[in-house]
């Protein structure tokens, strides 16, 4: 199978490469922002579109499912038709679909246009990463991945803040129109400055493999997204979707291991560094999105901050990520990637441990310090991870590799959000029951004059006040349990950094080869 080759201008510094870098960044930011920016606008959209709670959730579900399914074939499509053509079509299609979402008049139109957004947006992140990797020599890739990573990491972090501001200041329609300038810059820049890659017109598409994988991923995503709302395996719908997902994955793997030309090139999993990259990318997706799903309701519902204040506090995590990415791109020549990854995972674990002790009285300085530390840990992991995953992977597998990494992050993020949301609900009920069992009029603390004068358990008002207090404490405990679970997962993943090979030797060797080539020229 002949795969796409790097563009002719790859790894050549200059104005052309800088412009391609900007286009890759704008595409990444556009897609990363859209994964979270619409969340805060859902209540406003529900009223305008006359949708039920179940229907409005499909605004998120349709995008997630379409993007997850269409991420897998990005490598094949780019190799078959050319990376430049696919990148331009997807960027333009995503921008147009965004405009159509902003102009939607009913829930049916909105869900349809969000499906289109997911279909076109699935390719933007893997293609932009592949373009960045091809545009920079190996010894420059740490710097390239730090630049590219800012869009991937900061988009989800800044999305809720920007979405809240646009929705409250203008309307929810602006949440989708914000993609227009990014889309215009991306499409125009790609047309002018990007070179086309080689194509293989004889490549055949594995329709059976794609269909089985699409069913497996799609059914799993729908089950994860709707499971908490419908009661998980107590719901016949979730049971059916789970069975369908298992059957889809079974036929996909059975087919892939027995056919000569499988849909996904499993050759990429022969590379030790790439496997390590997939593992840590899954952990990153889980930690980033699950903590984001927890932090926003905690700041708003538990502590009581307005949505804009909560958004600004959440954005401080992006500040830590930004600083870390700037530093890591410079120090990777001197420090092993696996050391940086392990250090970042430990720092994230420490920040999550501190978050287990948050209460409704936690102050702004504490939130900012912990958020910045967590963001710094995310940055320490992401740049080395994005670099080392492709350190020894052959060039012709690069697009397939970036697609797989993106798929791993998307699936892990969906799993993480669903798990922490379900555990938060169940944990709240469990904590409430435990506390409620021990709060009776016969407890000595309840009989103290100061307490009894405020909360009289013999009156309806006193019992109502106590119920509110118990509910609030139960919610705080449930959040603490969730943070503890994510902390344990992160802490257990840190030692796995040992499976990643040496990065300093490879980067030094590539740097020497580049210097030798420059002297020969």
Buried (B, 14 or more C-beta within 10 A) or exposed (E): EEBBBBBEBBBEEEEBBEBBBBBBBBBBBBBBBBBBBBBBBBEBBBEBBEBEEEBBBBBBBBBBBBBBBBBBBBBBBBBBBBBBBBBBBBBBBBBBBBBBBBEBEEBEBBBBBBBBBBBBBBBBBBBBBBBBBBBBBBBBBBBBBBBBBBBBBBBBBBBBBBBBBBBBEEBBBBBBBBBBEBBBBBBBBBBEBBBBBBBBEEBEEBEBBBBBBBBBBBBBBBBBBBBBBBEBEEBEEBEEBBEBBEBBBEBBBEBBEEEEEBBBBEBBEEBEBBBBBBBBBBBBBBBBBBBBBBBBBBBBBBBEBEBEBBBBBBBBBBBBBBBBBBBBBEEBEEBBBBBBBBBBBBBBBBBBBBBBEBEEEBEEEBBBBBBBBBBBBBBBBBBBBBBBBBBBBEBBBBBBBBBBBBBBBBBBBBBBBBBBBBBBEBBBEBBBEEBBEEBEBEEEEBEEEEBBEEBBBEEEEBBEBBEEEBBBBBBBBBBBBBBBBBBEBBBEBBEBBEEBBBBBEBBEEBBEEBEEEEEEE
